[in-house]
Every structure is written in C-alpha cells, then in structure tokens.
Amino acid sequence: MDSKEVAHLALKIEKLRVQQSYGNIMDLLKDLDQAHIPAEQLETTDLVQVLYRLMKTSLDASVKKTVKGLLSKWRREYSKETQKQKKADLKRSEASDKCSPGEPAEPGSSVRSKCVELLFAALRPEPSDEKKAAELARDIEETLHALHSSKKVKYKVCVRSKVANLRNPNNGHLRLDLLSGSLTPVDFARMSSEEMACPELQMLRREYRSRGVSERQLPLTPEGTHTQKIRCRRCGGSECRVMQVSRGALFLPTWVRQGGPDEDAMTFVSCSGCGQQWYHSGWNCL
C-alpha cells in the first residue's frame, strides 16, 4: 500500500467507528493484516492513532482483539527494522573511523564524510579552486578528528564552529587565507573562536577588556581629598580623606556596595588615623 491508500483506509475505519459498523471494520482489518505497510507510512499517516482510538471505544470484543494483535505485529516489525538500521549505521561509522589520516573519509552517510562536505561547502570555491578546496576540507577534518578522536561531541562542535566562521560574511579573510595558502589547514583547525574573529571584532574585544580592567580595579594606595570636617566613629579622629570610585568597580569593599544603581560614582571616606573606611551614609559630619 502507498501513503494515499493507507490514509484513505484510515479515514474509512474512522467513519465506520463513528457509525459502529464493526462488521465492515473487521473486513478492513483483515486487509490490513495481509498487507505490508512500511514503518515510514505508519509514522506519516494517522492509521495508528485511528486504530488506538478504535481499540479504546469499540464495543465489539473481537474488533478490540484484532486491533491489538495488529498493533503488536507492527510494533515487532518496526523494532526489527530499527535495530537493523542502527547496526548498518554503526558498521558504516566504524568503517569510516578506520580510515587512515592520509586517506579521505569514505563517501556516504558517515559522520566524517558529512563533515568534509560541510567544510567544502563553507569554503564556497570557484570552479577553478574546487580541487584545492576539497583537499583543504579533507585536511581540516582530518586534523580535527586527530585532535578530538576520543571525544566525538567535541569533534562535532569544533566542525560546526569552523563551518559557521567560514560562512560568516565578516570572516571572509579566513576563506581567502585558506584558498591562497597563507593559512594552513592545520593552523586553521587549531584556531579558537577568538582567533577566528574578524580583526575589527578582535580590536573591539581588546578595547572592552582593557576598559573593563581599568574601570573595575581600585587603586592600590587611594589618596583622595583631605578633610577635617568628618569624624571617624571608631577612633574619633577628624583626619580623613574623601574618595570617589566608579560604581562598576569590581573589587569594592562591602561597605561601598550600598549605592543606588543610578549613581555614577560612589563616595567613601578613609580615616588617616585608624584606617577605618565607610560609605557616605555612615558619615558623622562636624
């Protein structure tokens, strides 16, 4: 049976179920039992759902028994087909993994050959560069497989990262460098995500990093502004220094972290006598 016939048969069974015409349903069930229906058609049509609904709502015990037997039969057949497919995929994968590094991965549906195809497509070679691009894709895949042969998940993640960066319009320098020979496949395979970024993004990251360090570090010996108009609550002295620190500072003491989010800077006081430090909410002004 093809998909249309299976779908038509499911519709007829559903109509007969509503009409409770169990005699005609039994004839259709016998036809189903004698027919061979592939697992793909059982998944893409509503036949299985219709039969389950019939088994639950039918008032005829013989119909229930027939439907139950038919579903069990399909389940066993589908399980056998699934196991055969898994064994075949495993054999193809093992055969592909046994390829020596100097040989290309076997064509077909193996993981390694699929990765080579993805890398080749990401290089987008001109007709004159297709042979070179094929060699580059194979060399990149072989290096990645050698680096992560014991970690298949890591291997797949790295391949996806290389493909995404080659496809990125902002990273056109990677593709050009590989095709021109200024970047070797081995060096490209070992590059991190930060190293594969375009020069503009790398410069922007360096600026953010340097700016973040400068904004988030307190001076080792803060001096501040000298004042005698604030009294220290610990020692009672009035020799103090007032300082301001950006609210984005990372290494702030606990007594500074009370400022509101709308403040651009936090002001705190340090006693020159005992070294006590406190935020401005704890000031004792003279």
C-alpha positions as CSV (number, residue, x, y, z in Angstrom):
1,M,0.0,0.0,0.0
2,D,1.1,3.5,-0.7
3,S,0.6,6.5,1.5
4,K,-2.6,7.6,-0.2
5,E,-4.2,4.2,0.2
6,V,-3.2,4.0,3.8
7,A,-4.6,7.4,4.6
8,H,-7.9,6.6,2.7
9,L,-8.2,3.3,4.7
10,A,-7.7,5.2,8.0
11,L,-10.4,7.6,7.0
12,K,-12.9,4.8,6.2
13,I,-12.1,3.0,9.5
14,E,-12.8,6.2,11.4
15,K,-16.1,6.8,9.7
16,L,-17.2,3.2,10.4
17,R,-16.1,3.5,14.0
18,V,-18.4,6.5,14.4
19,Q,-21.2,4.5,12.8
20,Q,-20.4,1.5,15.0
21,S,-20.3,-0.7,11.8
22,Y,-18.0,-3.3,13.3
23,G,-18.7,-5.9,10.6
24,N,-17.2,-3.7,7.9
25,I,-14.4,-2.7,10.1
26,M,-13.4,-6.4,10.5
27,D,-13.1,-6.7,6.8
28,L,-10.8,-3.7,6.6
29,L,-8.7,-5.0,9.5
30,K,-8.2,-8.3,7.7
31,D,-7.0,-6.4,4.6
32,L,-4.5,-4.5,6.8
33,D,-3.2,-7.7,8.4
34,Q,-2.5,-9.2,4.9
35,A,-0.9,-6.0,3.5
36,H,2.7,-4.9,4.1
37,I,2.9,-1.3,5.4
38,P,6.3,0.2,5.8
39,A,7.2,1.9,9.1
40,E,7.6,5.3,7.3
41,Q,3.9,5.2,6.3
42,L,2.8,4.3,9.8
43,E,4.7,7.3,11.1
44,T,3.4,9.8,8.4
45,T,-0.3,8.8,8.5
46,D,-3.0,8.7,11.1
47,L,-3.6,5.0,10.8
48,V,-2.1,4.0,14.2
49,Q,-4.0,6.8,16.0
50,V,-7.2,5.7,14.4
51,L,-6.7,2.1,15.4
52,Y,-5.8,3.0,19.0
53,R,-9.0,5.1,19.2
54,L,-11.0,2.1,17.8
55,M,-9.5,-0.3,20.3
56,K,-10.5,2.0,23.2
57,T,-14.0,2.8,22.1
58,S,-15.1,-0.4,20.3
59,L,-18.0,-2.3,21.9
60,D,-17.0,-5.5,19.9
61,A,-14.5,-7.7,21.7
62,S,-13.4,-9.4,18.5
63,V,-12.5,-6.0,17.0
64,K,-10.5,-5.0,20.0
65,K,-8.6,-8.3,19.9
66,T,-7.9,-8.0,16.2
67,V,-6.7,-4.3,16.5
68,K,-4.5,-5.2,19.5
69,G,-2.9,-8.1,17.6
70,L,-2.3,-5.9,14.5
71,L,-0.6,-3.1,16.5
72,S,1.6,-5.7,18.3
73,K,2.6,-7.2,15.0
74,W,3.6,-3.8,13.6
75,R,5.5,-2.9,16.8
76,R,7.6,-6.0,16.5
77,E,8.3,-5.5,12.8
78,Y,9.2,-1.8,13.3
79,S,11.5,-2.7,16.2
80,K,13.4,-5.2,14.0
81,E,13.7,-2.7,11.2
82,T,15.1,-0.1,13.6
83,Q,17.7,-2.5,15.0
84,K,18.8,-3.4,11.5
85,Q,19.2,0.3,10.6
86,K,21.2,1.0,13.7
87,K,23.6,-1.9,13.1
88,A,24.1,-0.7,9.5
89,D,24.8,2.8,10.6
90,L,27.3,1.5,13.2
91,K,29.1,-0.5,10.7
92,R,29.4,2.4,8.3
93,S,30.7,4.7,11.2
94,E,33.3,2.1,12.3
95,A,34.5,1.7,8.7
96,S,34.8,5.5,8.3
97,D,36.8,5.8,11.6
98,K,39.3,3.1,10.5
99,C,40.3,5.3,7.5
100,S,44.0,6.3,7.8
101,P,44.7,10.1,8.2
102,G,46.1,10.3,4.7
103,E,43.0,8.8,3.1
104,P,39.8,10.6,2.5
105,A,36.7,9.7,4.5
106,E,34.5,7.2,2.8
107,P,31.6,8.8,0.9
108,G,28.1,8.1,2.1
109,S,26.2,9.0,5.2
110,S,29.1,8.6,7.7
111,V,29.7,11.5,10.1
112,R,33.2,12.2,8.9
113,S,32.3,12.4,5.2
114,K,29.4,14.7,6.1
115,C,31.7,17.0,8.0
116,V,34.0,17.1,4.9
117,E,31.1,18.1,2.8
118,L,30.0,20.8,5.1
119,L,33.6,22.3,5.3
120,F,33.8,22.1,1.5
121,A,30.5,23.9,1.0
122,A,31.5,26.6,3.6
123,L,34.7,27.4,1.6
124,R,32.5,28.3,-1.4
125,P,35.2,27.7,-4.0
126,E,35.2,28.9,-7.6
127,P,35.2,26.2,-10.2
128,S,38.9,26.6,-10.7
129,D,39.5,26.1,-6.9
130,E,37.3,23.2,-6.3
131,K,40.1,20.6,-6.2
132,K,42.1,22.7,-3.8
133,A,39.1,23.4,-1.6
134,A,38.3,19.6,-1.4
135,E,41.9,19.0,-0.2
136,L,41.6,21.8,2.3
137,A,38.3,20.5,3.7
138,R,39.7,17.0,4.0
139,D,42.9,18.2,5.7
140,I,40.9,20.4,8.2
141,E,38.6,17.4,9.0
142,E,41.5,15.0,9.5
143,T,43.2,17.5,11.9
144,L,40.0,18.0,13.9
145,H,39.5,14.2,14.1
146,A,43.0,13.6,15.2
147,L,42.7,16.3,17.9
148,H,39.3,15.0,19.2
149,S,39.2,11.4,18.1
150,S,38.3,10.3,21.7
151,K,35.6,13.0,22.1
152,K,33.0,12.8,19.3
153,V,30.9,15.5,20.8
154,K,33.8,17.9,20.9
155,Y,34.8,16.9,17.4
156,K,31.3,17.8,16.1
157,V,31.2,21.1,18.0
158,C,34.6,22.1,16.5
159,V,33.4,21.2,13.0
160,R,30.3,23.3,13.4
161,S,32.3,26.2,14.7
162,K,34.7,26.1,11.7
163,V,31.8,25.9,9.3
164,A,30.0,28.8,10.9
165,N,33.0,31.0,10.9
166,L,33.8,30.2,7.2
167,R,30.2,31.1,6.3
168,N,30.2,34.3,8.3
169,P,30.4,37.3,5.8
170,N,32.5,39.2,8.3
171,N,35.1,36.4,8.4
172,G,35.9,36.4,4.7
173,H,39.6,36.6,5.5
174,L,39.6,33.0,6.7
175,R,38.3,31.6,3.4
176,L,40.7,33.8,1.4
177,D,43.7,32.9,3.5
178,L,43.0,29.2,3.2
179,L,42.5,29.3,-0.5
180,S,45.6,31.5,-1.0
181,G,47.8,29.3,1.1
182,S,48.7,31.9,3.7
183,L,46.7,30.0,6.3
184,T,47.4,26.2,6.6
185,P,44.5,23.8,7.3
186,V,46.3,22.6,10.5
187,D,46.7,26.1,11.8
188,F,43.0,26.9,11.0
189,A,41.8,23.7,12.7
190,R,43.7,24.6,15.9
191,M,42.4,28.2,16.0
192,S,40.0,29.2,18.8
193,S,36.8,31.2,18.3
194,E,38.5,34.4,19.4
195,E,41.3,33.8,16.9
196,M,38.9,33.2,14.0
197,A,37.1,36.5,14.7
198,C,37.5,39.3,12.2
199,P,40.2,42.0,13.0
200,E,37.5,44.6,13.9
201,L,35.9,42.3,16.4
202,Q,39.3,41.3,17.9
203,M,40.2,45.0,18.4
204,L,36.8,45.7,19.9
205,R,37.2,42.9,22.4
206,R,40.7,44.1,23.4
207,E,39.3,47.6,24.0
208,Y,36.4,46.3,26.1
209,R,38.8,44.1,28.0
210,S,41.3,46.9,28.8
211,R,38.5,49.3,29.6
212,G,36.9,46.8,31.9
213,V,40.2,46.2,33.7
214,S,40.8,50.0,34.2
215,E,37.2,50.6,35.4
216,R,37.0,47.6,37.7
217,Q,40.2,48.0,39.7
218,L,40.6,50.1,42.8
219,P,43.9,52.0,43.2
220,L,46.3,50.2,45.4
221,T,47.0,53.3,47.5
222,P,44.0,55.6,47.2
223,E,44.7,59.1,48.4
224,G,41.6,61.1,47.9
225,T,40.9,64.6,49.2
226,H,42.0,65.6,52.7
227,T,39.3,66.9,55.1
228,Q,38.9,67.6,58.8
229,K,35.1,68.0,58.7
230,I,34.2,64.3,59.2
231,R,34.7,62.4,62.4
232,C,35.7,58.8,62.5
233,R,33.3,56.7,64.5
234,R,36.0,54.2,65.6
235,C,38.8,56.4,66.9
236,G,37.0,59.8,67.0
237,G,39.7,61.5,64.8
238,S,38.9,64.1,62.2
239,E,41.9,63.5,59.9
240,C,40.1,61.8,56.9
241,R,40.3,61.5,53.1
242,V,37.3,61.5,50.8
243,M,37.5,59.4,47.6
244,Q,35.2,58.5,44.7
245,V,35.1,55.2,42.9
246,S,33.1,54.2,39.8
247,R,30.0,52.1,40.7
248,G,31.2,49.5,38.3
249,A,34.2,48.7,40.3
250,L,34.6,45.0,40.9
251,F,36.8,44.8,44.0
252,L,34.7,47.1,46.2
253,P,34.6,46.5,50.0
254,T,31.2,45.5,51.4
255,W,30.6,49.0,52.9
256,V,30.8,50.5,49.4
257,R,28.2,48.2,47.8
258,Q,25.2,50.1,49.1
259,G,25.0,52.7,46.4
260,G,21.9,53.0,44.2
261,P,22.1,51.9,40.6
262,D,21.6,55.4,39.3
263,E,24.7,56.8,40.9
264,D,27.6,57.4,38.5
265,A,30.2,57.2,41.3
266,M,30.4,56.1,45.0
267,T,31.9,58.4,47.6
268,F,33.5,56.9,50.6
269,V,35.8,58.1,53.5
270,S,39.0,56.6,54.9
271,C,40.3,57.6,58.3
272,S,44.0,58.6,58.3
273,G,44.4,57.7,61.9
274,C,43.0,54.1,62.3
275,G,42.4,53.2,58.6
276,Q,38.6,52.8,59.1
277,Q,36.7,53.1,55.8
278,W,33.0,53.7,55.3
279,Y,30.4,54.8,52.8
280,H,28.9,58.3,52.9
281,S,25.7,57.1,54.6
282,G,27.7,56.4,57.8
283,W,29.4,59.9,57.9
284,N,29.4,61.8,61.2
285,C,29.9,65.3,59.9
286,L,31.3,68.1,62.2
